[in-house]
Amino acid sequence: MQDPDTSAWIPESELVLRLGLSRSELHGLRDRLAADHWRRGKHDRVEWSAAGVDFALSLLGAEKAALAQEIAAPAAPASVESLTVRRWDFPNPQVIECQKQDGTVVLVRVKSNKNFRPKLANGEPMTVPARQVNGQWWLQGPCPRWPGKW
């Protein structure tokens, strides 16, 4: 089977966000799809073809037109904000506490919080780029390589 245009394949992680279904629900649908409706793409990520999405929507009995338009529409890029680190010493090593420009305190998901500090080695406040996805803040870019140093 020849590989069709890669732009026709939709990552399953994007379908989760756009359809509001869980990964386990999509995995259950995958068991009922034909072999050419989904594949494992780069880095073993699951991707769906447009025909596979249509078939899954028909299995769900959902409004095909509304959901198909939502899937076809490009997702609005989330804006990246610069947040100031307030606290890093949580028991959960994948969370830091940051403050937005307006003073709101938010929790930001990171790979590891061990090198984040409220102040850099030179005394300036540590700021991190983050964006909000579905109500949760995520670090954009790499973690610091040393405590208080990028």
Backbone torsions as a table, in degrees:
resi	resn	phi	psi	omega
1	MET	NA	130.6	179.9
2	GLN	-80.2	148.3	-178.9
3	ASP	-82.4	118.5	177.7
4	PRO	-70.1	179.1	179.3
5	ASP	-52.0	130.8	-176.9
6	THR	-66.9	-21.0	179.2
7	SER	-72.4	-16.2	179.1
8	ALA	-79.4	-10.7	-179.1
9	TRP	-94.0	131.4	-177.3
10	ILE	-109.3	125.3	179.0
11	PRO	-63.2	140.8	-178.8
12	GLU	-62.8	-31.6	178.4
13	SER	-62.8	-33.4	177.1
14	GLU	-73.3	-37.7	177.1
15	LEU	-63.0	-37.2	177.9
16	VAL	-58.4	-45.3	-178.6
17	LEU	-69.9	-42.9	-174.3
18	ARG	-78.2	-33.2	-178.8
19	LEU	-91.7	-16.9	-178.5
20	GLY	73.0	24.0	177.7
21	LEU	-101.8	158.1	176.4
22	SER	-84.1	164.2	177.3
23	ARG	-61.2	-38.3	-178.6
24	SER	-67.1	-34.3	177.0
25	GLU	-66.6	-42.4	177.6
26	LEU	-67.0	-36.6	177.5
27	HIS	-63.0	-39.5	177.0
28	GLY	-63.9	-36.6	177.0
29	LEU	-69.5	-35.6	-180.0
30	ARG	-58.7	-34.3	179.6
31	ASP	-63.2	-23.9	-177.3
32	ARG	-99.0	-0.2	-178.3
33	LEU	-92.3	159.4	175.3
34	ALA	-73.6	163.3	-176.0
35	ALA	-63.0	-30.5	-178.1
36	ASP	-88.0	4.8	179.5
37	HIS	-89.5	-17.9	176.6
38	TRP	-149.7	162.1	-179.4
39	ARG	-155.5	167.1	172.0
40	ARG	-97.5	117.6	-177.0
41	GLY	-93.8	-151.1	-178.9
42	LYS	-59.7	138.8	-179.1
43	HIS	58.9	29.6	175.6
44	ASP	63.6	24.0	177.9
45	ARG	-82.3	141.8	-179.0
46	VAL	-82.1	132.9	178.6
47	GLU	-127.7	146.9	-179.6
48	TRP	-113.9	143.2	173.1
49	SER	-82.8	163.6	178.3
50	ALA	-62.2	-37.8	177.7
51	ALA	-64.7	-37.7	177.7
52	GLY	-65.2	-39.3	177.5
53	VAL	-64.7	-44.1	178.0
54	ASP	-59.8	-44.3	-179.8
55	PHE	-65.1	-41.6	178.8
56	ALA	-63.5	-39.1	178.6
57	LEU	-65.9	-36.6	177.7
58	SER	-68.1	-34.7	176.3
59	LEU	-66.9	-35.5	179.9
60	LEU	-74.5	-21.1	-177.5
61	GLY	72.5	22.1	-177.7
62	ALA	-83.1	168.0	175.5
63	GLU	-68.5	103.7	-174.3
64	LYS	-63.1	-43.6	-175.1
65	ALA	-63.7	-46.6	-177.8
66	ALA	-65.9	-45.3	-179.4
67	LEU	-70.2	-36.7	179.0
68	ALA	-64.2	-39.1	176.9
69	GLN	-65.2	-39.7	179.9
70	GLU	-65.0	-39.0	179.7
71	ILE	-71.1	-40.0	-177.4
72	ALA	-71.2	-29.7	-178.8
73	ALA	-70.0	134.7	178.6
74	PRO	-66.5	141.0	179.4
75	ALA	-70.4	138.9	178.4
76	ALA	-69.7	128.0	-178.5
77	PRO	-67.5	134.5	178.2
78	ALA	-76.4	137.4	-178.4
79	SER	-78.5	142.9	179.7
80	VAL	-91.1	129.8	178.7
81	GLU	-113.1	153.3	175.7
82	SER	-95.2	118.2	-177.8
83	LEU	-113.1	149.1	179.5
84	THR	-98.7	129.7	-178.7
85	VAL	-70.9	131.9	176.3
86	ARG	-110.4	-43.1	-175.8
87	ARG	-145.2	141.5	-177.7
88	TRP	-129.8	-12.4	-170.1
89	ASP	-92.5	56.1	177.8
90	PHE	-88.1	153.0	173.8
91	PRO	-61.6	-32.5	175.6
92	ASN	-80.8	114.0	-175.6
93	PRO	-74.2	4.0	-179.0
94	GLN	-113.7	23.7	-178.3
95	VAL	-137.0	139.4	169.0
96	ILE	-131.3	157.5	178.0
97	GLU	-104.4	129.9	-178.3
98	CYS	-130.4	163.8	178.2
99	GLN	-119.5	131.5	177.3
100	LYS	-78.2	172.2	179.6
101	GLN	-61.0	-31.8	-178.5
102	ASP	-85.7	3.8	177.6
103	GLY	94.9	-5.4	178.9
104	THR	-69.6	135.4	178.8
105	VAL	-97.1	130.5	-178.8
106	VAL	-133.3	156.5	172.6
107	LEU	-96.3	135.6	-177.6
108	VAL	-118.7	131.3	177.5
109	ARG	-80.0	131.8	178.8
110	VAL	-134.9	167.3	178.0
111	LYS	-70.4	-45.1	178.2
112	SER	-153.1	133.6	-177.0
113	ASN	-92.3	4.8	-170.3
114	LYS	-65.4	-25.8	-177.7
115	ASN	-106.0	3.9	176.7
116	PHE	-82.5	141.0	177.5
117	ARG	-142.9	155.3	176.9
118	PRO	-64.5	-29.7	179.6
119	LYS	-126.2	144.9	175.3
120	LEU	-73.2	172.4	179.4
121	ALA	-61.4	-28.2	-180.0
122	ASN	-88.3	2.3	176.2
123	GLY	97.7	-10.9	178.9
124	GLU	-76.4	154.1	176.2
125	PRO	-65.8	141.4	177.9
126	MET	-81.8	124.4	176.3
127	THR	-113.4	145.1	-178.6
128	VAL	-129.8	143.2	174.1
129	PRO	-81.3	130.5	-179.5
130	ALA	-144.9	156.4	175.3
131	ARG	-135.5	154.9	-178.1
132	GLN	-98.9	127.9	177.7
133	VAL	-128.9	117.7	-179.7
134	ASN	51.8	44.5	175.9
135	GLY	80.6	1.7	-179.7
136	GLN	-120.7	137.8	-179.0
137	TRP	-90.5	137.6	-179.0
138	TRP	-129.5	138.8	175.6
139	LEU	-65.1	136.7	175.4
140	GLN	-111.7	112.6	-177.9
141	GLY	111.3	-176.9	-175.9
142	PRO	-78.5	160.2	172.6
143	CYS	-79.1	158.5	175.5
144	PRO	-61.9	146.2	-177.7
145	ARG	-85.9	-23.6	179.4
146	TRP	-134.4	157.2	178.9
147	PRO	-58.4	117.1	178.3
148	GLY	74.8	11.3	-179.6
149	LYS	-134.7	139.8	175.1
150	TRP	-89.1	NA	NA
